[in-house]
Amino acid sequence: MWTVAHRRVGIIRRGFSTFKEGDVVLVRDCSRGGKTTLLGPLTPGRIHGSRIGNLHHADIIGVTSRDRVSTKTNSGSGGQFMIHQPTLEEYVLHCSRQCTPIYPKDASAIINMLDISAGDKILEAGTGNAGLTMHLARAGGMVYTVERSKERAVHAKQIVKEFRNGVLLPSISFHVGVLAETIDAIVQSVESLSFDGMVLDMPMPWTQLPSVFGYLKPDRYVVCYLPSMSQVIDLVRACQPWPLLVEDIVEVDWRKWDVRTTTIRNPDEASDEAVVCRPTHTPGGHTAFLVKLRKCATSNTLQ
């Protein structure tokens, strides 16, 4: 018989979406280690090969999050994968890339530094793999993103399209070209467009700031993503004669830990239970410096 607890679980599980053709899923190896892999778009007839056997896309279509799917081997016995809907962090870290992404730890800090609210218009220079682009859009902003490389821009748009069936696409406007040469066309395409925040992911942002400064609202922020301290120093020097206040220079350190129980096997004594407690090797150390600049004048020109 079904108990109240069983009925409650059934209600919760019916609330999960059923995976369908074209979805991208995260599969977790149920054997030791629990390695995760991004898989999709799901296509009938396609097969994902793994060390524990072949995982058929057709076997995933129709299941729900946390369901287990068995693999198939020549001998007939394989392993199992648990199927998940990937979070945005998992998707950014696992999706295909043409350049190093802005990792979720930095994206979270940038969103906080920009003080984004629902409906804010954000200018991003350097789309890359669209990792930050998607984080900005999900935070509630309308993102106008510019990428110099057409190939990267096309790849980035496809990455956004495949995340939860393109749920963030309506909040992102893609543009190709050099920022200084593209900004006027972007602004003219939207009546009375001015930006609530800007993110510049480029080697020398001080060369582009004069072109975009006038489109930033007073008392709002520009965040520059700079890998080296020499770039930070050059930016700070360039800002001295401009009405831009250097408010923060931040390096985000996000250290993950592996904490779990394990069994110590001693052939001469009874097995003991111990706890593994150690930092993991996922990207968490230095990636870049984040420089937060505030527009502190009503003037729309940089001298």
C-alpha atoms as a printed R data frame, in Angstrom:
    type eleno elety resid chain resno      x      y       z
1   ATOM     1    CA   MET     A     1  0.000  0.000   0.000
2   ATOM     2    CA   TRP     A     2  0.997  3.585  -0.575
3   ATOM     3    CA   THR     A     3  1.706  5.499   2.603
4   ATOM     4    CA   VAL     A     4  1.402  9.281   3.044
5   ATOM     5    CA   ALA     A     5  5.172  9.510   2.615
6   ATOM     6    CA   HIS     A     6  4.990  7.560  -0.651
7   ATOM     7    CA   ARG     A     7  2.212  9.808  -1.971
8   ATOM     8    CA   ARG     A     8  4.235 12.905  -1.020
9   ATOM     9    CA   VAL     A     9  7.263 11.595  -2.901
10  ATOM    10    CA   GLY     A    10  5.040 10.807  -5.884
11  ATOM    11    CA   ILE     A    11  3.698 14.353  -5.925
12  ATOM    12    CA   ILE     A    12  7.210 15.794  -5.753
13  ATOM    13    CA   ARG     A    13  8.488 13.548  -8.546
14  ATOM    14    CA   ARG     A    14  5.561 14.390 -10.840
15  ATOM    15    CA   GLY     A    15  6.683 18.006 -10.516
16  ATOM    16    CA   PHE     A    16  9.989 17.126 -12.215
17  ATOM    17    CA   SER     A    17 10.231 17.650 -15.951
18  ATOM    18    CA   THR     A    18 10.520 14.587 -18.162
19  ATOM    19    CA   PHE     A    19 13.579 14.654 -20.401
20  ATOM    20    CA   LYS     A    20 12.772 14.814 -24.089
21  ATOM    21    CA   GLU     A    21 14.571 14.822 -27.403
22  ATOM    22    CA   GLY     A    22 16.882 17.854 -27.704
23  ATOM    23    CA   ASP     A    23 17.488 18.241 -23.953
24  ATOM    24    CA   VAL     A    24 20.971 18.413 -22.434
25  ATOM    25    CA   VAL     A    25 21.378 16.334 -19.269
26  ATOM    26    CA   LEU     A    26 24.016 15.678 -16.640
27  ATOM    27    CA   VAL     A    27 24.780 11.988 -16.125
28  ATOM    28    CA   ARG     A    28 26.445 10.758 -12.936
29  ATOM    29    CA   ASP     A    29 28.356  7.471 -12.828
30  ATOM    30    CA   CYS     A    30 26.731  5.540  -9.958
31  ATOM    31    CA   SER     A    31 29.867  3.512  -9.362
32  ATOM    32    CA   ARG     A    32 32.748  4.661  -7.161
33  ATOM    33    CA   GLY     A    33 33.809  8.248  -7.853
34  ATOM    34    CA   GLY     A    34 30.510  9.580  -9.170
35  ATOM    35    CA   LYS     A    35 32.060 11.268 -12.219
36  ATOM    36    CA   THR     A    36 29.662 13.605 -14.025
37  ATOM    37    CA   THR     A    37 29.383 14.228 -17.756
38  ATOM    38    CA   LEU     A    38 27.244 16.603 -19.818
39  ATOM    39    CA   LEU     A    39 25.301 14.724 -22.451
40  ATOM    40    CA   GLY     A    40 23.176 15.967 -25.339
41  ATOM    41    CA   PRO     A    41 21.280 17.270 -27.083
42  ATOM    42    CA   LEU     A    42 19.455 13.958 -26.643
43  ATOM    43    CA   THR     A    43 19.015 12.294 -30.021
44  ATOM    44    CA   PRO     A    44 17.412  8.898 -30.676
45  ATOM    45    CA   GLY     A    45 20.007  6.556 -32.109
46  ATOM    46    CA   ARG     A    46 23.001  8.260 -30.511
47  ATOM    47    CA   ILE     A    47 25.140  6.377 -28.013
48  ATOM    48    CA   HIS     A    48 27.484  7.653 -25.287
49  ATOM    49    CA   GLY     A    49 30.364  5.265 -24.701
50  ATOM    50    CA   SER     A    50 31.800  4.961 -21.194
51  ATOM    51    CA   ARG     A    51 33.998  2.656 -19.138
52  ATOM    52    CA   ILE     A    52 30.893  0.997 -17.697
53  ATOM    53    CA   GLY     A    53 29.167  0.438 -21.035
54  ATOM    54    CA   ASN     A    54 27.162  2.236 -23.697
55  ATOM    55    CA   LEU     A    55 24.485  4.689 -22.627
56  ATOM    56    CA   HIS     A    56 21.759  5.059 -25.258
57  ATOM    57    CA   HIS     A    57 20.140  8.493 -25.612
58  ATOM    58    CA   ALA     A    58 16.823  6.780 -26.315
59  ATOM    59    CA   ASP     A    59 16.914  5.238 -22.832
60  ATOM    60    CA   ILE     A    60 17.145  8.712 -21.238
61  ATOM    61    CA   ILE     A    61 14.271 10.243 -23.213
62  ATOM    62    CA   GLY     A    62 11.133  9.911 -21.094
63  ATOM    63    CA   VAL     A    63 12.810  9.590 -17.681
64  ATOM    64    CA   THR     A    64 12.856 12.260 -14.974
65  ATOM    65    CA   SER     A    65 15.580 13.806 -12.820
66  ATOM    66    CA   ARG     A    66 17.301 11.369 -10.435
67  ATOM    67    CA   ASP     A    67 16.130  8.313 -12.376
68  ATOM    68    CA   ARG     A    68 18.786  5.674 -13.067
69  ATOM    69    CA   VAL     A    69 19.510  4.325 -16.531
70  ATOM    70    CA   SER     A    70 21.496  1.140 -17.128
71  ATOM    71    CA   THR     A    71 24.264  0.867 -19.686
72  ATOM    72    CA   LYS     A    72 24.661 -1.948 -22.168
73  ATOM    73    CA   THR     A    73 27.777 -4.010 -22.887
74  ATOM    74    CA   ASN     A    74 28.573 -6.894 -25.205
75  ATOM    75    CA   SER     A    75 28.260 -9.275 -22.274
76  ATOM    76    CA   GLY     A    76 24.952 -7.757 -21.292
77  ATOM    77    CA   SER     A    77 25.961 -6.540 -17.812
78  ATOM    78    CA   GLY     A    78 26.832 -2.891 -17.379
79  ATOM    79    CA   GLY     A    79 26.628 -0.101 -14.840
80  ATOM    80    CA   GLN     A    80 24.180  2.666 -14.097
81  ATOM    81    CA   PHE     A    81 24.027  6.436 -14.537
82  ATOM    82    CA   MET     A    82 21.819  8.766 -12.518
83  ATOM    83    CA   ILE     A    83 20.279 11.473 -14.718
84  ATOM    84    CA   HIS     A    84 20.063 15.112 -13.614
85  ATOM    85    CA   GLN     A    85 19.034 18.437 -15.059
86  ATOM    86    CA   PRO     A    86 22.324 20.399 -14.963
87  ATOM    87    CA   THR     A    87 22.526 23.539 -12.881
88  ATOM    88    CA   LEU     A    88 23.926 26.628 -14.595
89  ATOM    89    CA   GLU     A    89 27.243 26.122 -12.764
90  ATOM    90    CA   GLU     A    90 27.478 22.493 -13.912
91  ATOM    91    CA   TYR     A    91 26.541 23.450 -17.446
92  ATOM    92    CA   VAL     A    92 29.190 26.193 -17.689
93  ATOM    93    CA   LEU     A    93 31.916 23.924 -16.304
94  ATOM    94    CA   HIS     A    94 31.066 20.911 -18.499
95  ATOM    95    CA   CYS     A    95 29.913 22.378 -21.830
96  ATOM    96    CA   SER     A    96 32.190 22.554 -24.865
97  ATOM    97    CA   ARG     A    97 34.426 25.612 -24.971
98  ATOM    98    CA   GLN     A    98 36.547 27.565 -27.405
99  ATOM    99    CA   CYS     A    99 38.281 29.596 -24.717
100 ATOM   100    CA   THR     A   100 38.629 29.616 -20.921
101 ATOM   101    CA   PRO     A   101 35.270 30.563 -19.396
102 ATOM   102    CA   ILE     A   102 34.618 33.049 -16.629
103 ATOM   103    CA   TYR     A   103 34.031 30.552 -13.832
104 ATOM   104    CA   PRO     A   104 30.855 30.660 -11.710
105 ATOM   105    CA   LYS     A   105 32.797 31.910  -8.668
106 ATOM   106    CA   ASP     A   106 33.800 35.059 -10.565
107 ATOM   107    CA   ALA     A   107 30.405 35.405 -12.255
108 ATOM   108    CA   SER     A   108 28.700 35.434  -8.838
109 ATOM   109    CA   ALA     A   109 31.057 38.154  -7.599
110 ATOM   110    CA   ILE     A   110 30.544 40.255 -10.745
111 ATOM   111    CA   ILE     A   111 26.757 40.095 -10.369
112 ATOM   112    CA   ASN     A   112 27.087 41.267  -6.771
113 ATOM   113    CA   MET     A   113 29.490 44.087  -7.732
114 ATOM   114    CA   LEU     A   114 27.157 45.332 -10.486
115 ATOM   115    CA   ASP     A   115 24.186 45.313  -8.064
116 ATOM   116    CA   ILE     A   116 21.887 43.938 -10.767
117 ATOM   117    CA   SER     A   117 18.112 44.236 -10.406
118 ATOM   118    CA   ALA     A   118 15.361 42.774 -12.574
119 ATOM   119    CA   GLY     A   119 15.128 44.624 -15.870
120 ATOM   120    CA   ASP     A   120 18.608 46.187 -15.725
121 ATOM   121    CA   LYS     A   121 20.410 46.565 -19.039
122 ATOM   122    CA   ILE     A   122 23.960 45.210 -18.968
123 ATOM   123    CA   LEU     A   123 26.704 45.651 -21.575
124 ATOM   124    CA   GLU     A   124 29.222 42.801 -21.768
125 ATOM   125    CA   ALA     A   125 32.374 42.976 -23.879
126 ATOM   126    CA   GLY     A   126 33.936 39.554 -24.477
127 ATOM   127    CA   THR     A   127 31.190 36.934 -24.813
128 ATOM   128    CA   GLY     A   128 33.647 34.028 -24.864
129 ATOM   129    CA   ASN     A   129 31.788 30.813 -23.977
130 ATOM   130    CA   ALA     A   130 28.784 32.800 -22.657
131 ATOM   131    CA   GLY     A   131 29.284 31.585 -19.086
132 ATOM   132    CA   LEU     A   132 29.073 35.078 -17.589
133 ATOM   133    CA   THR     A   133 26.479 36.077 -20.198
134 ATOM   134    CA   MET     A   134 24.065 33.426 -18.927
135 ATOM   135    CA   HIS     A   135 24.696 34.298 -15.275
136 ATOM   136    CA   LEU     A   136 23.952 37.973 -15.991
137 ATOM   137    CA   ALA     A   137 20.763 37.094 -17.856
138 ATOM   138    CA   ARG     A   138 19.531 34.785 -15.102
139 ATOM   139    CA   ALA     A   139 20.192 37.507 -12.515
140 ATOM   140    CA   GLY     A   140 17.449 39.514 -14.221
141 ATOM   141    CA   GLY     A   141 19.350 41.658 -16.669
142 ATOM   142    CA   MET     A   142 18.906 42.228 -20.391
143 ATOM   143    CA   VAL     A   143 22.411 41.507 -21.673
144 ATOM   144    CA   TYR     A   144 23.940 43.127 -24.746
145 ATOM   145    CA   THR     A   145 27.075 41.109 -25.377
146 ATOM   146    CA   VAL     A   146 29.850 41.849 -27.888
147 ATOM   147    CA   GLU     A   147 32.428 39.345 -29.171
148 ATOM   148    CA   ARG     A   148 35.256 40.147 -31.592
149 ATOM   149    CA   SER     A   149 35.388 36.629 -33.059
150 ATOM   150    CA   LYS     A   150 32.407 35.616 -35.211
151 ATOM   151    CA   GLU     A   151 33.226 31.945 -34.672
152 ATOM   152    CA   ARG     A   152 33.153 32.356 -30.892
153 ATOM   153    CA   ALA     A   153 29.941 34.370 -31.060
154 ATOM   154    CA   VAL     A   154 28.204 31.623 -33.035
155 ATOM   155    CA   HIS     A   155 29.488 28.991 -30.587
156 ATOM   156    CA   ALA     A   156 28.363 31.060 -27.590
157 ATOM   157    CA   LYS     A   157 24.858 31.472 -28.977
158 ATOM   158    CA   GLN     A   158 24.608 27.711 -29.494
159 ATOM   159    CA   ILE     A   159 25.756 27.132 -25.904
160 ATOM   160    CA   VAL     A   160 22.981 29.429 -24.640
161 ATOM   161    CA   LYS     A   161 20.442 27.762 -26.926
162 ATOM   162    CA   GLU     A   162 21.195 24.316 -25.505
163 ATOM   163    CA   PHE     A   163 20.846 25.354 -21.852
164 ATOM   164    CA   ARG     A   164 17.329 24.344 -20.806
165 ATOM   165    CA   ASN     A   165 16.035 24.715 -24.347
166 ATOM   166    CA   GLY     A   166 17.137 28.325 -24.704
167 ATOM   167    CA   VAL     A   167 15.282 29.718 -21.696
168 ATOM   168    CA   LEU     A   168 17.803 32.602 -21.434
169 ATOM   169    CA   LEU     A   169 17.959 33.486 -25.152
170 ATOM   170    CA   PRO     A   170 15.242 36.206 -25.009
171 ATOM   171    CA   SER     A   171 17.342 38.068 -22.417
172 ATOM   172    CA   ILE     A   172 20.537 38.146 -24.507
173 ATOM   173    CA   SER     A   173 21.366 40.227 -27.579
174 ATOM   174    CA   PHE     A   174 24.468 38.984 -29.432
175 ATOM   175    CA   HIS     A   175 26.774 41.294 -31.410
176 ATOM   176    CA   VAL     A   176 30.029 40.735 -33.296
177 ATOM   177    CA   GLY     A   177 32.846 43.264 -33.617
178 ATOM   178    CA   VAL     A   178 35.197 45.543 -31.707
179 ATOM   179    CA   LEU     A   179 33.347 47.213 -28.828
180 ATOM   180    CA   ALA     A   180 34.304 50.798 -29.749
181 ATOM   181    CA   GLU     A   181 33.116 50.224 -33.321
182 ATOM   182    CA   THR     A   182 29.916 48.400 -32.337
183 ATOM   183    CA   ILE     A   183 28.508 50.353 -29.393
184 ATOM   184    CA   ASP     A   184 26.791 53.087 -31.432
185 ATOM   185    CA   ALA     A   185 24.902 50.531 -33.526
186 ATOM   186    CA   ILE     A   186 23.812 48.654 -30.386
187 ATOM   187    CA   VAL     A   187 22.499 51.825 -28.772
188 ATOM   188    CA   GLN     A   188 20.721 52.994 -31.929
189 ATOM   189    CA   SER     A   189 18.934 49.649 -32.213
190 ATOM   190    CA   VAL     A   190 17.148 50.294 -28.915
191 ATOM   191    CA   GLU     A   191 15.480 53.646 -28.298
192 ATOM   192    CA   SER     A   192 16.951 55.637 -25.391
193 ATOM   193    CA   LEU     A   193 19.265 52.810 -24.419
194 ATOM   194    CA   SER     A   194 21.576 53.427 -21.473
195 ATOM   195    CA   PHE     A   195 23.221 50.790 -19.338
196 ATOM   196    CA   ASP     A   196 22.844 49.982 -15.647
197 ATOM   197    CA   GLY     A   197 26.172 48.140 -15.645
198 ATOM   198    CA   MET     A   198 29.063 47.059 -17.833
199 ATOM   199    CA   VAL     A   199 31.533 44.154 -17.804
200 ATOM   200    CA   LEU     A   200 34.728 44.414 -19.834
201 ATOM   201    CA   ASP     A   201 36.610 41.122 -20.297
202 ATOM   202    CA   MET     A   202 39.494 42.317 -22.449
203 ATOM   203    CA   PRO     A   203 43.273 42.862 -22.101
204 ATOM   204    CA   MET     A   204 43.179 46.683 -22.232
205 ATOM   205    CA   PRO     A   205 39.745 47.960 -21.149
206 ATOM   206    CA   TRP     A   206 41.068 51.526 -20.764
207 ATOM   207    CA   THR     A   207 41.260 51.765 -24.573
208 ATOM   208    CA   GLN     A   208 37.508 51.027 -24.895
209 ATOM   209    CA   LEU     A   209 36.134 52.923 -21.894
210 ATOM   210    CA   PRO     A   210 36.062 56.331 -23.655
211 ATOM   211    CA   SER     A   211 33.722 54.866 -26.284
212 ATOM   212    CA   VAL     A   212 31.195 53.350 -23.850
213 ATOM   213    CA   PHE     A   213 31.434 55.617 -20.804
214 ATOM   214    CA   GLY     A   214 28.723 57.971 -22.062
215 ATOM   215    CA   TYR     A   215 26.178 55.163 -22.195
216 ATOM   216    CA   LEU     A   216 26.597 54.188 -18.531
217 ATOM   217    CA   LYS     A   217 24.082 55.679 -16.102
218 ATOM   218    CA   PRO     A   218 25.531 57.993 -13.410
219 ATOM   219    CA   ASP     A   219 26.490 56.296 -10.144
220 ATOM   220    CA   ARG     A   220 26.521 52.871 -11.816
221 ATOM   221    CA   TYR     A   221 29.365 50.403 -12.277
222 ATOM   222    CA   VAL     A   222 31.871 48.953 -14.694
223 ATOM   223    CA   VAL     A   223 33.613 45.706 -13.719
224 ATOM   224    CA   CYS     A   224 36.837 44.827 -15.548
225 ATOM   225    CA   TYR     A   225 38.079 41.226 -15.618
226 ATOM   226    CA   LEU     A   226 41.896 41.265 -15.661
227 ATOM   227    CA   PRO     A   227 44.140 38.201 -15.191
228 ATOM   228    CA   SER     A   228 47.353 40.049 -14.181
229 ATOM   229    CA   MET     A   229 48.193 42.758 -11.648
230 ATOM   230    CA   SER     A   230 50.131 44.709 -14.290
231 ATOM   231    CA   GLN     A   231 46.848 45.149 -16.185
232 ATOM   232    CA   VAL     A   232 45.150 46.325 -12.989
233 ATOM   233    CA   ILE     A   233 47.878 48.938 -12.424
234 ATOM   234    CA   ASP     A   234 47.562 50.210 -15.998
235 ATOM   235    CA   LEU     A   235 43.784 50.522 -15.578
236 ATOM   236    CA   VAL     A   236 44.072 52.378 -12.274
237 ATOM   237    CA   ARG     A   237 46.541 54.819 -13.833
238 ATOM   238    CA   ALA     A   238 44.271 55.398 -16.826
239 ATOM   239    CA   CYS     A   239 41.296 56.133 -14.530
240 ATOM   240    CA   GLN     A   240 43.061 58.929 -12.582
241 ATOM   241    CA   PRO     A   241 41.971 61.822 -14.849
242 ATOM   242    CA   TRP     A   242 38.512 60.342 -15.508
243 ATOM   243    CA   PRO     A   243 35.332 60.639 -13.406
244 ATOM   244    CA   LEU     A   244 35.620 56.971 -12.469
245 ATOM   245    CA   LEU     A   245 36.142 55.933  -8.867
246 ATOM   246    CA   VAL     A   246 38.075 52.695  -8.292
247 ATOM   247    CA   GLU     A   247 35.868 51.193  -5.576
248 ATOM   248    CA   ASP     A   248 37.075 47.585  -5.317
249 ATOM   249    CA   ILE     A   249 39.819 45.320  -6.587
250 ATOM   250    CA   VAL     A   250 38.906 41.741  -5.744
251 ATOM   251    CA   GLU     A   251 40.440 38.300  -6.214
252 ATOM   252    CA   VAL     A   252 37.897 35.543  -5.640
253 ATOM   253    CA   ASP     A   253 39.180 32.412  -3.891
254 ATOM   254    CA   TRP     A   254 36.591 29.634  -3.906
255 ATOM   255    CA   ARG     A   255 37.999 26.525  -2.257
256 ATOM   256    CA   LYS     A   256 35.921 23.350  -2.410
257 ATOM   257    CA   TRP     A   257 36.419 20.484   0.016
258 ATOM   258    CA   ASP     A   258 35.840 16.753  -0.220
259 ATOM   259    CA   VAL     A   259 34.318 15.570   3.062
260 ATOM   260    CA   ARG     A   260 32.980 12.001   3.198
261 ATOM   261    CA   THR     A   261 33.113  8.836   5.255
262 ATOM   262    CA   THR     A   262 35.260  5.886   4.216
263 ATOM   263    CA   THR     A   263 36.283  2.506   5.590
264 ATOM   264    CA   ILE     A   264 39.877  1.752   6.602
265 ATOM   265    CA   ARG     A   265 40.542 -1.910   6.007
266 ATOM   266    CA   ASN     A   266 43.103 -3.560   8.290
267 ATOM   267    CA   PRO     A   267 43.750 -7.263   7.623
268 ATOM   268    CA   ASP     A   268 44.741 -7.873  11.250
269 ATOM   269    CA   GLU     A   269 41.964 -5.919  12.934
270 ATOM   270    CA   ALA     A   270 38.348 -5.007  12.420
271 ATOM   271    CA   SER     A   271 37.649 -2.365   9.772
272 ATOM   272    CA   ASP     A   272 37.296  1.173  11.087
273 ATOM   273    CA   GLU     A   273 35.277  4.065   9.731
274 ATOM   274    CA   ALA     A   274 37.132  7.315   9.066
275 ATOM   275    CA   VAL     A   275 36.377 10.657   7.453
276 ATOM   276    CA   VAL     A   276 38.131 11.981   4.335
277 ATOM   277    CA   CYS     A   277 38.595 15.749   4.608
278 ATOM   278    CA   ARG     A   278 40.685 17.449   1.917
279 ATOM   279    CA   PRO     A   279 40.458 20.278  -0.629
280 ATOM   280    CA   THR     A   280 39.481 19.288  -4.149
281 ATOM   281    CA   HIS     A   281 41.323 20.266  -7.327
282 ATOM   282    CA   THR     A   282 38.419 22.006  -9.044
283 ATOM   283    CA   PRO     A   283 39.078 25.555 -10.374
284 ATOM   284    CA   GLY     A   284 38.917 27.747  -7.296
285 ATOM   285    CA   GLY     A   285 42.157 29.693  -7.010
286 ATOM   286    CA   HIS     A   286 43.323 32.707  -8.974
287 ATOM   287    CA   THR     A   287 41.575 33.268 -12.272
288 ATOM   288    CA   ALA     A   288 41.508 37.067 -12.503
289 ATOM   289    CA   PHE     A   289 41.257 40.339 -10.626
290 ATOM   290    CA   LEU     A   290 37.867 42.053 -10.674
291 ATOM   291    CA   VAL     A   291 38.132 45.855 -10.730
292 ATOM   292    CA   LYS     A   292 34.939 47.739  -9.847
293 ATOM   293    CA   LEU     A   293 34.657 51.291 -11.186
294 ATOM   294    CA   ARG     A   294 31.850 53.724 -10.313
295 ATOM   295    CA   LYS     A   295 30.751 56.507 -12.637
296 ATOM   296    CA   CYS     A   296 30.849 59.480 -10.289
297 ATOM   297    CA   ALA     A   297 29.964 62.382 -12.629
298 ATOM   298    CA   THR     A   298 27.037 63.342 -14.846
299 ATOM   299    CA   SER     A   299 29.427 64.143 -17.700
300 ATOM   300    CA   ASN     A   300 29.195 61.687 -20.548
301 ATOM   301    CA   THR     A   301 32.698 62.192 -21.890
302 ATOM   302    CA   LEU     A   302 36.151 61.053 -20.793
303 ATOM   303    CA   GLN     A   303 38.908 63.570 -21.287
